[in-house]
Amino acid sequence: MKTPELKTGRFIPEDGLRVTVQVPETHVQRIVDAVLAVSTLKYGDYDRVTFQTSAGTQSFRSLGSGRNAATEAAVEVPCVELSFFLGREDAGAAQVLESVYASHPYEEPVIYVAPSLRTLHIRGMDEDNPNRFWNSAPEDWVPDAHR
């Protein structure tokens, strides 16, 4: 699929990769730490930008051709999805993915890598917008450092 050309004075489009990893929640931080050892996960004026979903259920059946014995039926494991964007300036995608493999508890981690387009704000623009959190009473989700 061809990415649309987005010409605007409001943001800067940048192509890269969106990486999504399914992982048991107790192992998320280990994977994030491994990725951050090779990439800053920079997103405009921020870094270490990741997203984690609430827990869902991953199911699979071992075919017995790998390390684990074959299973008769599918098994279920509670997992979350961890996702992040790798821009052109980030460490090589192969190096980042190798860090995920090295830190993931599975033999065959479920990892999706998709071409993606992100939009980066133009610094200093629209700062008086009443919808920006700093232009209103702080909500609970606003970090203390930004109040």
C-alpha positions as CSV (number, residue, x, y, z in Angstrom):
1,M,0.0,0.0,0.0
2,K,1.4,3.4,-1.0
3,T,1.7,5.9,1.9
4,P,-0.2,9.1,1.2
5,E,1.8,12.2,0.7
6,L,0.9,14.6,3.5
7,K,2.0,18.2,2.8
8,T,1.0,20.5,5.6
9,G,2.4,23.3,7.7
10,R,1.1,21.7,10.9
11,F,3.3,18.6,11.2
12,I,6.2,16.8,9.6
13,P,5.5,13.3,8.3
14,E,8.2,10.7,8.7
15,D,8.3,7.1,7.5
16,G,9.7,4.3,9.6
17,L,8.6,1.0,11.2
18,R,6.0,0.2,13.8
19,V,7.0,-2.8,15.9
20,T,4.4,-4.7,18.0
21,V,5.4,-7.4,20.3
22,Q,3.1,-9.8,22.2
23,V,4.6,-10.6,25.6
24,P,3.6,-11.7,29.1
25,E,3.2,-8.5,31.1
26,T,5.9,-9.5,33.6
27,H,8.5,-9.4,30.8
28,V,7.6,-6.1,29.2
29,Q,10.2,-4.0,31.1
30,R,13.0,-6.4,30.3
31,I,12.2,-6.0,26.6
32,V,11.9,-2.2,26.8
33,D,15.3,-2.1,28.6
34,A,16.9,-4.3,25.9
35,V,15.5,-2.1,23.1
36,L,16.6,1.1,24.9
37,A,20.1,-0.3,25.1
38,V,20.3,0.0,21.3
39,S,17.7,2.7,20.4
40,T,16.4,5.8,22.2
41,L,12.9,5.4,20.7
42,K,12.9,9.1,20.0
43,Y,9.6,10.7,19.0
44,G,10.0,14.4,18.2
45,D,10.9,16.2,21.4
46,Y,10.5,13.0,23.5
47,D,12.3,9.7,23.8
48,R,11.6,6.3,25.3
49,V,8.2,6.4,23.7
50,T,6.3,3.1,23.9
51,F,2.8,1.9,24.2
52,Q,1.4,-1.1,26.2
53,T,-2.1,-2.5,25.9
54,S,-4.1,-4.0,28.7
55,A,-3.7,-7.7,29.0
56,G,-5.5,-9.9,26.5
57,T,-5.2,-13.6,25.7
58,Q,-2.7,-15.1,23.3
59,S,-3.4,-18.7,22.3
60,F,-1.2,-21.2,20.5
61,R,-0.5,-24.9,20.0
62,S,3.0,-26.2,19.9
63,L,3.6,-28.4,16.8
64,G,6.5,-30.2,18.5
65,S,9.0,-29.2,15.9
66,G,10.7,-26.6,18.2
67,R,12.1,-26.8,21.7
68,N,8.7,-27.6,23.3
69,A,6.7,-30.8,23.1
70,A,3.6,-30.9,20.9
71,T,0.4,-30.0,22.6
72,E,-3.0,-31.6,21.7
73,A,-5.0,-28.4,22.1
74,A,-4.2,-24.7,22.0
75,V,-3.0,-23.2,25.3
76,E,-3.7,-19.6,26.5
77,V,-1.3,-17.1,28.0
78,P,-2.3,-13.7,29.3
79,C,-0.2,-11.2,27.3
80,V,0.0,-7.5,26.4
81,E,1.1,-5.8,23.2
82,L,4.1,-3.5,23.4
83,S,4.6,-1.2,20.5
84,F,7.0,1.4,19.4
85,F,8.1,3.3,16.3
86,L,11.5,3.2,14.7
87,G,12.3,6.3,12.7
88,R,14.9,6.7,10.1
89,E,17.4,8.1,12.6
90,D,16.9,5.2,15.1
91,A,19.2,2.2,15.4
92,G,18.9,-0.4,12.7
93,A,15.7,-2.4,12.9
94,A,17.5,-5.7,12.8
95,Q,19.6,-4.7,15.9
96,V,16.4,-3.7,17.7
97,L,14.6,-6.9,16.8
98,E,17.6,-9.0,17.9
99,S,17.4,-7.3,21.3
100,V,13.7,-8.2,21.5
101,Y,14.5,-11.8,20.6
102,A,17.3,-12.0,23.2
103,S,15.1,-10.6,26.0
104,H,11.7,-12.3,25.2
105,P,10.8,-15.5,27.1
106,Y,9.4,-17.3,24.1
107,E,11.2,-19.5,21.5
108,E,9.0,-17.9,18.8
109,P,8.0,-14.5,19.9
110,V,5.0,-12.9,18.1
111,I,6.5,-9.8,16.6
112,Y,4.9,-7.7,13.9
113,V,6.9,-5.1,11.9
114,A,5.0,-2.8,9.6
115,P,5.9,0.2,7.5
116,S,4.4,3.2,9.1
117,L,4.1,6.9,8.8
118,R,4.2,9.1,11.9
119,T,3.5,12.8,12.3
120,L,5.8,15.1,14.3
121,H,4.7,18.4,15.6
122,I,6.3,21.6,14.5
123,R,8.0,23.0,17.7
124,G,6.4,26.1,19.1
125,M,3.3,25.9,17.0
126,D,-0.2,26.0,18.5
127,E,1.0,26.4,22.1
128,D,-1.9,28.6,23.1
129,N,-4.5,26.0,21.9
130,P,-7.0,25.6,24.8
131,N,-7.1,21.9,24.3
132,R,-3.4,21.5,25.3
133,F,-3.1,20.1,28.8
134,W,-0.9,23.0,30.0
135,N,-3.6,25.5,29.2
136,S,-6.2,24.1,31.6
137,A,-6.4,22.7,35.2
138,P,-4.2,19.6,35.3
139,E,-5.9,16.3,35.0
140,D,-4.9,13.1,36.9
141,W,-2.9,11.7,34.0
142,V,-0.6,14.8,33.7
143,P,2.8,13.9,35.2
144,D,3.8,15.9,38.2
145,A,6.8,17.2,36.4
146,H,4.5,18.9,33.8
147,R,2.0,20.5,36.3
